[in-house]
Amino acid sequence: MSMFEDSRYRWRETYFVLFPAKKRPTLDSVTKMLSALNKRFELTNLNADDQGMVDSLTVISPDDFAALDICYTPARKCWSKSPH
């Protein structure tokens, strides 16, 4: 379940992190990096594309009452959603 679908999380912001598509990380590398950052992080809803590249995941830190949805979105879709 996305944090946007969970009523326990009420503060929501959207950030775009831009990087070249050829540098898109694998789901495995992202999960390893996030797990190494903090042992309290719980990683759920892990999704990758057919090549193993990250599509989406949810990071939950129950002790901090915080969560983060991470989704890969191609640049063309980001620009169409931004207010320019």
C-alpha positions as CSV (number, residue, x, y, z in Angstrom):
1,M,0.0,0.0,0.0
2,S,1.3,3.4,-0.9
3,M,1.6,6.0,1.9
4,F,-0.9,8.1,0.0
5,E,-3.5,5.4,0.6
6,D,-2.7,5.1,4.3
7,S,-4.7,7.5,6.5
8,R,-2.1,7.3,9.3
9,Y,0.2,9.5,7.2
10,R,-1.1,13.0,6.8
11,W,1.9,15.1,5.8
12,R,2.7,14.5,2.1
13,E,5.2,16.2,-0.2
14,T,6.4,15.4,-3.7
15,Y,10.1,15.8,-4.7
16,F,11.6,15.1,-8.0
17,V,15.2,13.7,-8.1
18,L,16.4,14.0,-11.7
19,F,19.2,11.8,-13.1
20,P,20.0,10.5,-16.6
21,A,18.0,7.4,-17.5
22,K,21.2,5.5,-18.2
23,K,22.0,5.9,-14.5
24,R,18.7,4.5,-13.2
25,P,19.7,2.1,-10.4
26,T,18.7,-1.5,-9.9
27,L,16.1,-2.3,-7.2
28,D,18.8,-4.5,-5.6
29,S,21.3,-1.6,-5.3
30,V,18.6,0.7,-3.9
31,T,17.5,-1.7,-1.3
32,K,21.1,-2.5,-0.2
33,M,21.9,1.2,0.1
34,L,18.7,2.1,2.1
35,S,19.2,-0.9,4.4
36,A,22.8,0.2,5.1
37,L,21.6,3.7,5.9
38,N,19.5,2.7,8.9
39,K,18.7,-0.7,10.3
40,R,15.3,0.5,11.4
41,F,14.1,1.1,7.9
42,E,11.5,-1.4,6.7
43,L,11.3,-1.8,2.9
44,T,8.0,-2.9,1.4
45,N,6.2,-2.9,-1.9
46,L,9.4,-3.6,-3.8
47,N,8.9,-3.4,-7.6
48,A,11.4,-3.6,-10.5
49,D,11.0,-3.6,-14.3
50,D,11.9,-6.6,-16.4
51,Q,15.6,-5.7,-16.3
52,G,15.7,-5.4,-12.5
53,M,15.7,-1.6,-12.5
54,V,13.9,0.2,-9.7
55,D,10.2,1.0,-10.4
56,S,8.9,1.7,-6.8
57,L,9.3,0.9,-3.2
58,T,8.1,2.1,0.2
59,V,10.5,2.9,3.1
60,I,8.9,2.9,6.6
61,S,10.6,4.0,9.7
62,P,8.1,3.1,12.5
63,D,10.2,4.5,15.3
64,D,10.1,7.9,13.6
65,F,6.5,7.7,12.5
66,A,7.7,8.4,9.0
67,A,7.4,6.8,5.6
68,L,8.5,7.5,2.0
69,D,7.2,6.3,-1.3
70,I,9.9,6.1,-4.0
71,C,8.7,5.8,-7.7
72,Y,10.7,5.9,-10.9
73,T,9.0,8.2,-13.4
74,P,10.4,9.0,-16.8
75,A,11.3,12.7,-17.4
76,R,8.5,13.2,-20.0
77,K,5.9,12.2,-17.4
78,C,7.5,14.5,-14.7
79,W,7.3,17.5,-17.0
80,S,3.7,16.9,-17.9
81,K,2.8,16.9,-14.2
82,S,4.8,20.0,-13.2
83,P,3.1,23.4,-13.2
84,H,6.0,24.9,-15.4
